Amino acid sequence: MQTETKSKVEQISSSAGHPVSVLRFEGDIASTSKEAVLGAYQALSKETVKLILLDFTKVDYINSSGIALVIQLLIEASNAGQKVAAFGLSAHFTKVFTMVGITKYAGLNPDQATALAAL
């Protein structure tokens, strides 16, 4: 059974003092997660938000529909000139994300500090 996807947005600063929006996901990411994933992203201001971190540390499972949502988010961010880094993926999902080409749009990092430094 799927766990409902939850997302929350936090504002932090990069080492250079730039504002960074962190989308923290929790639960499973699947076709039912559109509002939690894309809705949370689309609520961010395209004018003021230029740096985004995606936190997958509390995500248990991502199916192909969930991966498609993440890709859609990354393409929208790329088109808006936003820079995205992801962290907290398991070794399995790091491999899957790399295979489907997500690394073209977002760096995959082991933890928040590394991801923040990569922005």
N, CA, C and O atoms as a DFTB+ gen file, in Angstrom:
476 C
 N C O
     1  1       0.836      -1.200       0.000
     2  2       0.000       0.000       0.000
     3  2       0.874       1.255       0.000
     4  3       1.901       1.314       0.676
     5  1       0.456       2.226      -0.751
     6  2       1.225       3.467      -0.841
     7  2       1.042       4.326       0.390
     8  3      -0.039       4.398       0.974
     9  1       2.123       4.973       0.766
    10  2       2.050       5.972       1.815
    11  2       1.812       7.299       1.118
    12  3       2.415       7.584       0.084
    13  1       0.934       8.105       1.686
    14  2       0.634       9.402       1.075
    15  2       1.905      10.249       0.997
    16  3       2.729      10.242       1.911
    17  1       2.045      10.966      -0.091
    18  2       3.192      11.858      -0.255
    19  2       2.920      13.154       0.484
    20  3       1.858      13.760       0.336
    21  1       3.878      13.565       1.270
    22  2       3.774      14.864       1.921
    23  2       4.938      15.696       1.409
    24  3       6.001      15.162       1.093
    25  1       4.736      16.989       1.329
    26  2       5.848      17.860       0.962
    27  2       5.746      19.127       1.772
    28  3       4.657      19.604       2.088
    29  1       6.908      19.663       2.101
    30  2       6.917      20.971       2.742
    31  2       8.085      21.747       2.170
    32  3       9.080      21.174       1.725
    33  1       7.946      23.050       2.190
    34  2       8.970      23.921       1.621
    35  2       9.629      24.683       2.757
    36  3       8.958      25.256       3.616
    37  1      10.945      24.680       2.747
    38  2      11.700      25.453       3.733
    39  2      12.625      26.396       2.999
    40  3      13.059      26.109       1.883
    41  1      12.924      27.510       3.616
    42  2      13.870      28.468       3.038
    43  2      15.163      28.408       3.841
    44  3      15.149      28.544       5.064
    45  1      16.269      28.205       3.152
    46  2      17.579      28.234       3.798
    47  2      18.486      29.128       2.958
    48  3      18.060      29.644       1.925
    49  1      19.720      29.313       3.387
    50  2      20.657      30.133       2.616
    51  2      21.859      29.311       2.198
    52  3      22.312      28.426       2.923
    53  1      22.367      29.622       1.013
    54  2      23.588      28.962       0.547
    55  2      24.769      29.588       1.279
    56  3      24.612      30.595       1.969
    57  1      25.958      28.989       1.128
    58  2      27.137      29.524       1.798
    59  2      27.434      30.949       1.340
    60  3      28.029      31.737       2.076
    61  1      27.011      31.272       0.109
    62  2      27.218      32.631      -0.407
    63  2      26.099      33.577       0.035
    64  3      26.108      34.760      -0.305
    65  1      25.138      33.048       0.794
    66  2      24.051      33.886       1.300
    67  2      22.857      34.000       0.384
    68  3      21.957      34.802       0.633
    69  1      22.833      33.194      -0.694
    70  2      21.688      33.236      -1.606
    71  2      20.534      32.431      -1.020
    72  3      20.765      31.408      -0.376
    73  1      19.291      32.875      -1.229
    74  2      18.149      32.099      -0.730
    75  2      17.979      30.800      -1.516
    76  3      18.090      30.776      -2.742
    77  1      17.711      29.734      -0.787
    78  2      17.511      28.419      -1.399
    79  2      16.179      27.873      -0.881
    80  3      15.921      27.887       0.323
    81  1      15.334      27.391      -1.804
    82  2      14.084      26.745      -1.397
    83  2      14.310      25.242      -1.364
    84  3      14.797      24.658      -2.332
    85  1      13.954      24.620      -0.245
    86  2      14.110      23.175      -0.107
    87  2      12.729      22.537      -0.123
    88  3      11.883      22.847       0.716
    89  1      12.504      21.632      -1.096
    90  2      11.256      20.867      -1.128
    91  2      11.546      19.535      -0.461
    92  3      12.300      18.717      -0.987
    93  1      10.942      19.322       0.704
    94  2      11.160      18.078       1.446
    95  2       9.984      17.137       1.218
    96  3       8.846      17.445       1.571
    97  1      10.277      15.991       0.624
    98  2       9.232      15.011       0.324
    99  2       9.265      13.888       1.347
   100  3      10.312      13.569       1.911
   101  1       8.091      13.291       1.577
   102  2       7.978      12.207       2.539
   103  2       6.940      11.215       2.030
   104  3       5.943      11.609       1.424
   105  1       7.177       9.915       2.279
   106  2       6.230       8.887       1.842
   107  2       6.638       8.305       0.504
   108  3       7.826       8.231       0.188
   109  1       5.651       7.892      -0.286
   110  2       5.901       7.312      -1.607
   111  2       5.562       8.347      -2.673
   112  3       4.613       9.116      -2.519
   113  1       6.338       8.363      -3.750
   114  2       6.037       9.280      -4.849
   115  2       5.519       8.448      -6.020
   116  3       6.230       7.604      -6.566
   117  1       4.257       8.707      -6.395
   118  2       3.591       7.943      -7.458
   119  2       2.665       8.890      -8.220
   120  3       2.735      10.105      -8.037
   121  1       1.800       8.342      -9.071
   122  2       0.912       9.187      -9.880
   123  2      -0.008      10.046      -9.008
   124  3      -0.436      11.120      -9.428
   125  1      -0.308       9.576      -7.805
   126  2      -1.196      10.315      -6.892
   127  2      -0.463      11.472      -6.207
   128  3      -1.074      12.218      -5.443
   129  1       0.821      11.629      -6.467
   130  2       1.640      12.628      -5.769
   131  2       1.748      13.954      -6.508
   132  3       2.526      14.823      -6.116
   133  1       0.968      14.112      -7.578
   134  2       1.125      15.295      -8.429
   135  2       1.038      16.593      -7.627
   136  3       1.869      17.485      -7.796
   137  1       0.049      16.697      -6.767
   138  2      -0.132      17.932      -5.994
   139  2       1.041      18.155      -5.033
   140  3       1.529      19.277      -4.893
   141  1       1.488      17.085      -4.376
   142  2       2.588      17.215      -3.406
   143  2       3.901      17.577      -4.087
   144  3       4.697      18.339      -3.536
   145  1       4.133      17.039      -5.277
   146  2       5.400      17.280      -5.973
   147  2       5.319      18.544      -6.836
   148  3       6.024      19.520      -6.582
   149  1       4.456      18.519      -7.854
   150  2       4.366      19.663      -8.778
   151  2       3.684      20.862      -8.128
   152  3       4.080      22.005      -8.357
   153  1       2.668      20.605      -7.324
   154  2       1.958      21.707      -6.661
   155  2       2.900      22.488      -5.758
   156  3       2.889      23.719      -5.756
   157  1       3.722      21.766      -4.986
   158  2       4.676      22.427      -4.083
   159  2       5.690      23.236      -4.886
   160  3       6.033      24.360      -4.521
   161  1       6.164      22.651      -5.983
   162  2       7.130      23.366      -6.829
   163  2       6.487      24.589      -7.487
   164  3       7.063      25.677      -7.474
   165  1       5.298      24.411      -8.060
   166  2       4.661      25.493      -8.815
   167  2       4.222      26.649      -7.921
   168  3       3.975      27.753      -8.407
   169  1       4.124      26.398      -6.614
   170  2       3.761      27.469      -5.684
   171  2       4.945      28.409      -5.431
   172  3       4.765      29.505      -4.899
   173  1       6.153      27.983      -5.812
   174  2       7.339      28.828      -5.630
   175  2       7.349      29.928      -6.688
   176  3       6.896      29.718      -7.813
   177  1       7.858      31.080      -6.331
   178  2       7.950      32.190      -7.282
   179  2       9.082      31.948      -8.266
   180  3      10.230      31.742      -7.874
   181  1       8.743      31.975      -9.555
   182  2       9.770      31.771     -10.592
   183  2      10.726      32.974     -10.642
   184  3      11.878      32.838     -11.055
   185  1      10.242      34.148     -10.221
   186  2      11.072      35.355     -10.273
   187  2      12.116      35.368      -9.162
   188  3      13.268      35.735      -9.389
   189  1      11.710      34.967      -7.967
   190  2      12.627      35.118      -6.828
   191  2      13.363      33.833      -6.466
   192  3      14.450      33.891      -5.890
   193  1      12.796      32.682      -6.792
   194  2      13.431      31.417      -6.427
   195  2      14.322      30.945      -7.573
   196  3      13.830      30.581      -8.641
   197  1      15.629      30.954      -7.347
   198  2      16.562      30.535      -8.396
   199  2      17.299      29.248      -8.035
   200  3      17.823      28.562      -8.912
   201  1      17.339      28.922      -6.745
   202  2      18.054      27.729      -6.279
   203  2      17.092      26.836      -5.510
   204  3      16.410      27.283      -4.587
   205  1      17.048      25.563      -5.907
   206  2      16.093      24.631      -5.299
   207  2      16.810      23.337      -4.924
   208  3      17.601      22.799      -5.698
   209  1      16.517      22.853      -3.723
   210  2      16.991      21.529      -3.311
   211  2      15.782      20.613      -3.195
   212  3      14.735      21.016      -2.689
   213  1      15.931      19.380      -3.667
   214  2      14.887      18.360      -3.511
   215  2      15.392      17.353      -2.488
   216  3      16.426      16.715      -2.688
   217  1      14.654      17.217      -1.392
   218  2      15.056      16.330      -0.299
   219  2      14.240      15.045      -0.358
   220  3      13.029      15.053      -0.133
   221  1      14.924      13.931      -0.665
   222  2      14.258      12.628      -0.758
   223  2      14.585      11.730       0.438
   224  3      14.306      10.532       0.385
   225  1      15.167      12.269       1.517
   226  2      15.610      11.411       2.620
   227  2      14.469      10.628       3.272
   228  3      14.695       9.537       3.796
   229  1      13.241      11.170       3.245
   230  2      12.117      10.465       3.888
   231  2      11.180       9.811       2.879
   232  3      10.052       9.447       3.214
   233  1      11.657       9.664       1.629
   234  2      10.843       9.010       0.603
   235  2      11.155       7.517       0.628
   236  3      12.314       7.108       0.549
   237  1      10.097       6.708       0.740
   238  2      10.287       5.259       0.827
   239  2      10.355       4.611      -0.551
   240  3      11.114       3.666      -0.767
   241  1       9.554       5.130      -1.480
   242  2       9.428       4.465      -2.772
   243  2       9.043       5.480      -3.838
   244  3       8.270       6.401      -3.572
   245  1       9.579       5.316      -5.039
   246  2       9.207       6.156      -6.177
   247  2       8.940       5.215      -7.346
   248  3       9.828       4.466      -7.754
   249  1       7.715       5.250      -7.890
   250  2       7.460       4.393      -9.057
   251  2       7.682       5.199     -10.333
   252  3       8.079       6.363     -10.276
   253  1       7.427       4.581     -11.480
   254  2       7.712       5.256     -12.751
   255  2       6.887       6.532     -12.915
   256  3       7.375       7.517     -13.469
   257  1       5.651       6.521     -12.442
   258  2       4.823       7.740     -12.515
   259  2       5.418       8.836     -11.639
   260  3       5.399      10.013     -12.000
   261  1       5.944       8.440     -10.487
   262  2       6.591       9.399      -9.582
   263  2       7.841       9.983     -10.206
   264  3       8.105      11.178     -10.075
   265  1       8.613       9.145     -10.886
   266  2       9.822       9.618     -11.565
   267  2       9.430      10.610     -12.661
   268  3      10.107      11.619     -12.856
   269  1       8.339      10.324     -13.375
   270  2       7.859      11.240     -14.419
   271  2       7.499      12.602     -13.821
   272  3       7.759      13.632     -14.442
   273  1       6.907      12.621     -12.629
   274  2       6.574      13.887     -11.964
   275  2       7.845      14.664     -11.620
   276  3       7.911      15.879     -11.806
   277  1       8.850      13.948     -11.118
   278  2      10.123      14.602     -10.772
   279  2      10.763      15.184     -12.031
   280  3      11.278      16.302     -12.012
   281  1      10.728      14.418     -13.128
   282  2      11.294      14.902     -14.390
   283  2      10.538      16.146     -14.864
   284  3      11.151      17.110     -15.323
   285  1       9.210      16.124     -14.753
   286  2       8.415      17.286     -15.161
   287  2       8.807      18.519     -14.341
   288  3       8.966      19.610     -14.888
   289  1       8.961      18.339     -13.039
   290  2       9.382      19.432     -12.162
   291  2      10.733      19.980     -12.627
   292  3      10.914      21.194     -12.724
   293  1      11.681      19.078     -12.914
   294  2      13.032      19.499     -13.308
   295  2      13.047      20.227     -14.649
   296  3      13.808      21.177     -14.835
   297  1      12.204      19.779     -15.587
   298  2      12.135      20.450     -16.890
   299  2      11.557      21.856     -16.714
   300  3      12.050      22.813     -17.312
   301  1      10.504      21.976     -15.885
   302  2       9.920      23.303     -15.629
   303  2      10.949      24.220     -14.978
   304  3      11.053      25.394     -15.334
   305  1      11.713      23.683     -14.020
   306  2      12.734      24.478     -13.334
   307  2      13.815      24.910     -14.318
   308  3      14.270      26.053     -14.289
   309  1      14.218      23.999     -15.178
   310  2      15.241      24.297     -16.180
   311  2      14.755      25.401     -17.119
   312  3      15.503      26.326     -17.436
   313  1      13.516      25.301     -17.556
   314  2      12.935      26.305     -18.449
   315  2      12.820      27.661     -17.769
   316  3      12.862      28.697     -18.433
   317  1      12.675      27.660     -16.433
   318  2      12.545      28.913     -15.677
   319  2      13.915      29.446     -15.256
   320  3      14.003      30.467     -14.574
   321  1      14.977      28.756     -15.660
   322  2      16.322      29.203     -15.306
   323  2      16.701      28.947     -13.859
   324  3      17.578      29.613     -13.310
   325  1      16.036      27.980     -13.245
   326  2      16.327      27.652     -11.852
   327  2      17.340      26.510     -11.791
   328  3      17.368      25.640     -12.662
   329  1      18.170      26.529     -10.750
   330  2      19.169      25.487     -10.572
   331  2      18.683      24.540      -9.476
   332  3      18.269      24.983      -8.404
   333  1      18.734      23.237      -9.749
   334  2      18.189      22.255      -8.823
   335  2      19.251      21.215      -8.465
   336  3      20.012      20.765      -9.321
   337  1      19.287      20.846      -7.194
   338  2      20.122      19.724      -6.748
   339  2      19.239      18.842      -5.874
   340  3      18.372      19.332      -5.150
   341  1      19.472      17.538      -5.951
   342  2      18.684      16.588      -5.158
   343  2      19.608      15.868      -4.190
   344  3      20.803      15.720      -4.444
   345  1      19.034      15.419      -3.068
   346  2      19.822      14.632      -2.126
   347  2      18.920      13.677      -1.358
   348  3      17.696      13.802      -1.361
   349  1      19.566      12.718      -0.701
   350  2      18.827      11.800       0.161
   351  2      18.235      10.601      -0.554
   352  3      17.421       9.884       0.028
   353  1      18.622      10.362      -1.805
   354  2      18.109       9.190      -2.522
   355  2      18.877       7.951      -2.083
   356  3      20.069       8.024      -1.786
   357  1      18.198       6.827      -2.044
   358  2      18.882       5.565      -1.759
   359  2      19.798       5.245      -2.932
   360  3      19.672       5.844      -4.000
   361  1      20.707       4.316      -2.741
   362  2      21.623       3.913      -3.822
   363  2      20.822       3.444      -5.028
   364  3      21.170       3.751      -6.168
   365  1      19.743       2.696      -4.776
   366  2      18.903       2.188      -5.865
   367  2      18.320       3.338      -6.687
   368  3      18.411       3.335      -7.915
   369  1      17.721       4.324      -6.007
   370  2      17.078       5.408      -6.744
   371  2      18.093       6.367      -7.350
   372  3      17.796       7.019      -8.351
   373  1      19.282       6.468      -6.768
   374  2      20.343       7.259      -7.399
   375  2      20.666       6.641      -8.756
   376  3      20.846       7.344      -9.750
   377  1      20.736       5.307      -8.774
   378  2      21.030       4.580     -10.011
   379  2      19.894       4.753     -11.027
   380  3      20.146       5.012     -12.204
   381  1      18.650       4.610     -10.570
   382  2      17.485       4.763     -11.452
   383  2      17.433       6.185     -12.013
   384  3      17.235       6.366     -13.214
   385  1      17.610       7.194     -11.157
   386  2      17.569       8.588     -11.603
   387  2      18.669       8.850     -12.631
   388  3      18.455       9.583     -13.596
   389  1      19.842       8.255     -12.426
   390  2      20.946       8.428     -13.370
   391  2      20.596       7.771     -14.704
   392  3      20.850       8.343     -15.764
   393  1      20.007       6.563     -14.653
   394  2      19.642       5.834     -15.875
   395  2      18.599       6.575     -16.701
   396  3      18.651       6.538     -17.930
   397  1      17.651       7.248     -16.048
   398  2      16.597       7.937     -16.803
   399  2      16.996       9.359     -17.201
   400  3      16.201      10.082     -17.801
   401  1      18.222       9.758     -16.871
   402  2      18.737      11.037     -17.347
   403  2      18.436      12.237     -16.472
   404  3      18.592      13.377     -16.910
   405  1      18.006      12.000     -15.240
   406  2      17.692      13.119     -14.351
   407  2      18.934      13.962     -14.050
   408  3      18.823      15.154     -13.763
   409  1      20.111      13.344     -14.115
   410  2      21.347      14.075     -13.803
   411  2      21.630      15.205     -14.796
   412  3      22.456      16.076     -14.523
   413  1      20.947      15.195     -15.952
   414  2      21.094      16.321     -16.890
   415  2      20.480      17.588     -16.304
   416  3      20.887      18.701     -16.639
   417  1      19.497      17.406     -15.428
   418  2      18.761      18.538     -14.874
   419  2      19.093      18.847     -13.419
   420  3      18.917      19.978     -12.966
   421  1      19.568      17.853     -12.695
   422  2      19.832      18.064     -11.268
   423  2      20.977      17.175     -10.819
   424  3      21.069      16.009     -11.204
   425  1      21.843      17.740     -10.004
   426  2      22.899      16.933      -9.413
   427  2      22.312      16.060      -8.319
   428  3      21.408      16.486      -7.601
   429  1      22.818      14.840      -8.188
   430  2      22.366      13.943      -7.120
   431  2      23.465      13.903      -6.063
   432  3      24.618      13.591      -6.359
   433  1      23.093      14.219      -4.839
   434  2      24.067      14.358      -3.767
   435  2      23.690      13.497      -2.569
   436  3      22.516      13.188      -2.364
   437  1      24.698      13.107      -1.771
   438  2      24.398      12.232      -0.637
   439  2      23.661      12.931       0.508
   440  3      22.884      12.295       1.221
   441  1      23.899      14.230       0.690
   442  2      23.273      14.914       1.828
   443  2      23.048      16.390       1.514
   444  3      23.486      16.895       0.480
   445  1      22.358      17.068       2.425
   446  2      21.974      18.458       2.176
   447  2      23.188      19.375       2.043
   448  3      23.201      20.257       1.185
   449  1      24.196      19.178       2.873
   450  2      25.373      20.052       2.817
   451  2      26.075      19.960       1.459
   452  3      26.479      20.973       0.887
   453  1      26.215      18.727       0.951
   454  2      26.863      18.525      -0.343
   455  2      26.012      19.136      -1.457
   456  3      26.536      19.781      -2.365
   457  1      24.706      18.928      -1.381
   458  2      23.790      19.452      -2.404
   459  2      23.830      20.979      -2.405
   460  3      23.849      21.606      -3.464
   461  1      23.843      21.565      -1.226
   462  2      23.870      23.016      -1.105
   463  2      25.166      23.570      -1.699
   464  3      25.153      24.588      -2.390
   465  1      26.271      22.901      -1.429
   466  2      27.570      23.338      -1.959
   467  2      27.610      23.227      -3.473
   468  3      28.348      23.961      -4.129
   469  1      26.808      22.300      -4.044
   470  2      26.810      22.062      -5.493
   471  2      25.998      23.120      -6.263
   472  3      26.140      23.242      -7.480
   473  1      25.154      23.878      -5.560
   474  2      24.303      24.847      -6.259
   475  2      25.081      26.042      -6.767
   476  3      24.502      26.942      -7.376
